[in-house]
Amino acid sequence: MDVGFLEGFKIGFGLLWAILMSEPLITLGVFFILGLVIAIPIVMDICREQKLKESGIREIDQMSGRNFEEYLRVLLKNLGFRVKVTPASGDYGADLVLTTSDQRIIVQAKRYKKNVGIKAVQEIASAKSHYSADECWVITNSFFTEPAKRLASSNHVRLVDRDQLIDWILSLKKKIADISAI
């Protein structure tokens, strides 16, 4: 008895339908699970899209590199750092110098359309001694390549990617909203 694919599918579907119709709880359970499987990714996409809109990251994506540095200056200042922007040329690989009461952090800002590679990590790591920094960071509106992540790990360079940047922006906006509500 040779049954083709279409005939086998019809038999299988008929059997499944008979089971579902004979047991209402199974039917409800199957439809509930199917609903979740369909609804969860849609809800996640809507939440992700809302987070992107609220953060303003798309406007950041359109900035020049220097405007991005200036944007980070304001953002990091509002997050509690004292911030100095280095000269546009001759900066030895650091775009921003952050200070707290007990730390000096140098930052390389990369406003990129593609993922940031190892060159940015190499530059900021080599600038650490020149600036007598305790830490060095690379901040981007994008993400990092795997080689950049490995090099950063072995050189103790903090990588701040798009997701972390969005979290910082939204955190600051929430803090401002909370203060405004008082």
Disulfide bonds with the S-S distance in Angstrom:
none
